[in-house]
Amino acid sequence: MKKTSLIIPLFKRFIKETVTGKRVKKNGERIKPGSVQNYDHLLTNLTRFSNDTKFELRICDASKLNKREFLSEKNYWKKFYLKFTDYLYKKDCHDNYVGSNIKIIRAFFNYLKNDKDLSTGDFQRFFYVRKEEVEIFVLSPEQLKFLIHDKEFEQMLTPELRRIKDIFVFGCTTGLRYSDVFLLTNKNFEKMEGEWYLKLKSQKTKTFSFIKLPAYAVIIYQRYQSQNSKVSVFGQTSLTLFNKSLKKIGEQAGFTAPVEVSREKQGKTHKITKKTDDSKNRFCDKMSSHMMRRTAVTTLLILGMPEHLVRKISGHSYASSSFNRYVHYAQAYIDEEIDKVYSKLETY
């Protein structure tokens, strides 16, 4: 009779060893708190799945199985994959979220095999990961210029929304992630021969950036700079409040044009609609911290900066698939503008 071990206690140990630094990346770096948070979410999903479906989550040492037992274990994990993914899809999850859960489970299998010397049978090779390309929402150059220069609109905002708007504009100009923007101190700003530069090391990618700042970005910096060089220039704001504020700013700015939003489940596209009345998704409802970096990259591309220089500023590698999506978006924008010009030549 094959001996089994319960998955949940093993997964909790997997999380604990990640948190304490006993389990690290291949290059020796500690795994980021954001990844650990995703592990916690998966633990919750697995626990609820097991409770709701009465599916026993266990694993056994595959090296001690005979041929019939090995086949049975193989079928067990195939069944788990189908039932667990189906459970998540019925909870209205989409391919990217389901796929991220499966990727963690595969990492967990590798941990059991490599760190705990448990022969897992490598059944995780049957767990394929679906990935969807989610629409990119960015400010157009016209919308960004409105937020930069329209003083009448700026005066309509509360002091706190004005601050969030300034931070957002700064991020849309420099391409910084939310996490990097709020770590900036006076030490990250340097004046050389009359010009201001931003210098920093990305918290996520560990890449260095040295970015020349336009006059309006310098004004934003000087508006909030602190006398204490150790204090964050832009203070502190929770991500939830930041995103909520951006939606208010977008609504007040009139960025309310309807947008079509679609997501994928099991490779099939589904249009996303709001649950309240027959209201449509509006552009302002899609404004978030992610839009800063995306807007910066696409704006530079749309206005003609060569791709290799944009990559240098943004820190994207040449193999980055996300950067190629920005290029595609920028080309679509250019094509639209060209069509407007050519349409004027169609009539005589």
C-alpha positions in Angstrom: 0.0 0.0 0.0 1.4 3.4 -1.0 2.2 5.9 1.7 0.9 9.4 1.2 1.6 12.8 2.6 -0.9 15.7 2.8 -0.3 18.6 0.4 -1.4 21.5 2.6 1.1 21.0 5.4 3.9 20.6 2.8 2.8 23.7 1.0 2.8 25.7 4.2 6.4 24.6 4.8 7.2 25.6 1.2 5.9 29.1 2.0 7.7 29.3 5.4 11.1 28.3 3.9 10.6 31.0 1.2 9.8 33.6 3.8 12.8 32.7 6.0 15.2 32.7 3.0 15.9 29.0 3.2 14.4 28.6 -0.3 15.9 31.1 -2.8 16.1 31.8 -6.5 18.7 29.9 -8.6 21.0 33.0 -8.5 20.8 33.0 -4.7 18.5 36.0 -4.4 15.6 35.9 -1.9 12.2 35.6 -3.4 10.2 38.9 -3.3 7.3 39.4 -0.8 4.9 39.8 -3.8 5.6 36.2 -4.8 5.1 35.0 -1.3 1.7 36.8 -1.3 0.8 34.9 -4.4 1.7 31.7 -2.6 -0.6 32.6 0.2 -3.5 33.2 -2.3 -2.8 29.8 -3.8 -2.8 28.1 -0.4 -6.3 29.7 0.2 -7.5 28.5 -3.2 -6.2 24.9 -2.6 -7.8 24.8 0.9 -11.2 26.0 -0.4 -11.0 23.7 -3.4 -10.4 20.7 -1.2 -13.1 21.6 1.2 -15.7 22.5 -1.4 -15.1 19.5 -3.7 -14.1 17.0 -1.1 -11.0 16.3 -3.2 -8.2 14.9 -1.0 -4.9 16.7 -1.7 -2.0 14.3 -1.1 1.2 13.1 -2.7 3.2 10.0 -2.5 6.8 8.9 -3.2 6.6 7.8 -6.9 9.9 5.9 -6.6 8.2 3.2 -4.5 5.2 2.6 -6.8 4.7 -0.4 -9.0 3.5 0.0 -12.6 -0.2 -0.1 -11.7 0.2 2.3 -8.8 2.3 4.7 -10.9 -0.5 4.8 -13.6 -3.1 5.4 -10.8 -1.0 8.3 -9.4 -0.6 9.8 -12.9 -4.4 9.7 -13.4 -4.9 11.3 -10.0 -2.8 14.3 -10.9 -4.5 14.7 -14.3 -7.8 14.6 -12.5 -6.6 17.2 -10.0 -5.5 19.6 -12.7 -8.8 19.4 -14.5 -10.9 19.7 -11.4 -8.8 22.5 -9.8 -8.7 24.7 -13.0 -12.4 24.1 -13.6 -13.0 25.2 -10.0 -11.1 28.5 -10.5 -12.9 29.2 -13.9 -16.2 28.7 -12.2 -15.1 31.3 -9.6 -14.9 33.7 -12.7 -11.1 33.6 -12.8 -9.3 34.2 -16.1 -6.4 32.4 -17.9 -3.6 34.6 -16.5 -4.7 34.1 -12.9 -5.3 30.4 -13.3 -2.0 30.1 -15.1 -0.1 31.8 -12.3 -1.6 29.4 -9.8 -0.5 26.4 -11.9 3.0 27.9 -12.3 3.4 28.0 -8.5 2.2 24.4 -8.2 4.8 23.4 -10.7 7.4 25.3 -8.6 6.1 23.5 -5.5 6.6 20.1 -7.2 10.2 21.1 -8.1 10.8 22.1 -4.4 9.5 18.7 -3.2 11.8 17.0 -5.7 15.0 19.1 -5.4 14.8 20.4 -1.8 13.0 17.6 0.0 14.2 14.6 -2.1 10.7 13.4 -2.7 10.2 11.6 -6.0 7.2 13.4 -7.4 7.0 11.4 -10.6 7.2 14.8 -12.4 3.5 14.7 -12.9 3.5 18.5 -13.0 4.6 18.2 -16.7 0.9 17.6 -17.4 0.0 21.0 -15.9 0.0 23.3 -18.9 -0.2 27.0 -18.3 -2.5 29.2 -20.4 -1.6 32.8 -20.9 -3.8 35.6 -22.2 -2.8 39.0 -23.8 -4.7 41.6 -21.8 -5.5 44.9 -23.5 -3.1 47.7 -22.8 -4.7 50.9 -21.7 -2.5 54.0 -21.9 -3.0 57.8 -22.1 -2.8 59.3 -25.5 -0.3 62.1 -26.0 -3.2 64.5 -26.0 -4.5 63.2 -22.7 -1.1 63.3 -21.1 -0.6 66.9 -22.3 -3.9 67.9 -20.8 -2.9 66.6 -17.4 0.5 68.3 -17.6 -0.6 71.7 -18.8 -4.3 72.4 -18.1 -4.2 74.8 -15.0 -7.9 75.3 -14.9 -8.5 71.6 -14.5 -5.7 71.4 -11.9 -7.5 74.1 -9.8 -10.7 72.0 -9.8 -8.9 69.2 -8.0 -8.6 68.8 -4.3 -5.0 69.2 -2.9 -4.7 65.4 -2.5 -6.0 64.6 -6.0 -3.6 67.3 -7.4 -0.8 65.5 -5.6 -1.8 62.2 -7.1 -2.2 63.7 -10.5 1.4 65.1 -10.3 2.8 61.8 -9.2 0.9 60.1 -12.1 2.2 62.6 -14.6 5.8 62.1 -13.3 5.4 58.3 -13.6 3.9 58.6 -17.2 7.0 60.7 -18.1 9.7 58.6 -16.5 8.2 55.1 -16.9 8.8 54.2 -13.3 6.8 51.5 -11.6 4.6 52.5 -8.6 7.0 50.8 -6.2 10.0 52.8 -7.6 8.2 56.2 -7.6 7.5 56.1 -3.9 11.1 55.2 -3.1 12.5 58.3 -4.7 14.4 60.7 -2.5 16.4 63.8 -3.2 19.5 61.6 -3.8 17.8 60.3 -7.0 17.8 63.7 -8.5 20.9 65.4 -9.9 21.5 68.6 -11.7 24.3 68.6 -14.3 25.2 71.6 -16.4 21.8 73.2 -15.8 19.8 70.0 -16.6 18.1 67.8 -14.2 18.4 64.0 -14.3 16.8 61.1 -12.5 19.0 58.2 -11.5 17.9 55.0 -9.8 18.1 51.3 -9.6 14.8 49.5 -10.3 13.5 47.6 -7.3 12.1 44.8 -9.5 14.6 44.4 -12.3 17.7 45.7 -10.6 18.5 47.7 -13.7 20.0 51.2 -13.6 18.3 54.2 -15.2 19.6 57.7 -15.9 16.8 59.8 -17.3 16.9 63.5 -18.3 13.8 65.3 -17.0 11.7 67.8 -18.9 10.9 71.1 -17.3 7.4 70.1 -16.1 8.8 67.0 -14.3 11.4 69.1 -12.6 8.6 71.5 -11.4 6.7 68.5 -10.0 9.9 67.3 -8.1 10.6 70.7 -6.7 7.0 71.1 -5.6 7.4 68.0 -3.3 11.0 67.8 -2.5 11.9 67.4 1.2 14.6 69.0 3.2 15.4 65.5 4.5 17.3 63.5 1.8 16.2 60.3 3.4 12.5 61.0 3.1 10.5 59.9 0.1 9.9 62.9 -2.2 6.3 61.9 -2.9 5.4 60.7 0.6 3.3 57.6 1.0 0.1 56.5 -0.5 -1.5 53.0 -0.5 -1.8 51.4 -3.9 -5.6 51.0 -3.4 -6.0 54.8 -2.7 -3.7 55.7 -5.5 -5.7 53.7 -8.1 -9.1 54.9 -6.7 -7.9 58.5 -6.9 -6.7 58.1 -10.5 -10.2 56.9 -11.5 -11.7 60.1 -10.0 -9.1 62.3 -11.7 -9.8 60.6 -15.1 -13.6 61.0 -14.6 -13.2 64.7 -13.8 -10.9 65.1 -16.8 -13.6 63.8 -19.0 -11.7 60.6 -19.9 -15.0 58.8 -20.0 -15.2 57.3 -23.5 -16.5 53.7 -23.5 -13.9 51.0 -24.0 -14.3 47.4 -24.8 -12.7 45.0 -22.3 -12.3 41.3 -23.0 -10.6 38.5 -21.1 -9.9 34.8 -21.9 -11.1 31.6 -20.2 -9.6 28.4 -21.4 -8.4 30.2 -24.5 -11.8 31.6 -25.4 -12.4 35.4 -25.4 -15.2 36.8 -23.3 -16.4 40.4 -23.4 -16.4 41.9 -19.9 -19.4 44.1 -19.0 -20.3 45.9 -15.9 -22.9 44.3 -13.6 -24.7 47.5 -12.8 -27.5 48.5 -15.2 -26.4 48.7 -18.9 -23.4 51.0 -18.1 -20.3 50.5 -20.2 -16.7 50.3 -19.2 -15.2 53.8 -19.3 -11.6 54.7 -20.0 -11.3 56.4 -16.6 -12.4 53.2 -14.9 -9.2 51.5 -16.3 -6.8 54.1 -15.0 -4.3 52.6 -12.5 -0.7 52.7 -11.5 0.2 50.2 -14.3 -0.8 52.9 -16.8 2.2 55.1 -15.8 4.9 52.8 -17.2 2.8 51.8 -20.2 2.0 55.4 -21.1 5.7 56.4 -20.9 6.9 53.6 -23.2 4.2 54.1 -25.8 4.4 57.9 -25.7 8.2 57.7 -26.5 7.5 55.2 -29.3 4.6 57.2 -30.7 6.5 60.4 -30.8 9.4 58.8 -32.7 12.1 57.7 -30.2 14.0 54.7 -31.6 13.1 51.4 -29.9 16.6 50.7 -28.6 16.7 54.0 -26.7 13.2 53.4 -25.2 14.4 50.0 -24.0 17.4 51.6 -22.3 15.2 54.1 -20.5 12.5 51.5 -19.5 14.9 48.7 -18.7 13.3 46.2 -21.0 15.5 43.4 -22.4 15.5 42.7 -26.2 13.6 39.5 -25.5 10.9 41.2 -23.6 7.4 40.2 -24.9 5.7 43.0 -23.0 7.9 45.6 -24.8 6.9 44.2 -28.2 3.3 44.6 -27.3 3.9 48.3 -26.7 5.5 48.6 -30.1 2.5 46.9 -31.6 0.2 49.4 -29.8 2.2 52.4 -30.9 2.2 51.2 -34.5 -1.6 50.9 -34.4 -1.8 54.5 -33.1 0.5 55.7 -35.8 -1.6 53.9 -38.5 -4.8 55.5 -37.2 -3.2 59.0 -37.4 -1.9 58.3 -40.9 -5.3 57.2 -42.0 -6.7 60.5 -40.9 -4.2 62.3 -43.1 -4.7 60.0 -46.1 -8.4 60.3 -45.9 -8.0 64.0 -46.8 -6.4 62.9 -50.1 -9.2 60.5 -51.0 -11.5 63.3 -52.3 -10.7 65.6 -55.1 
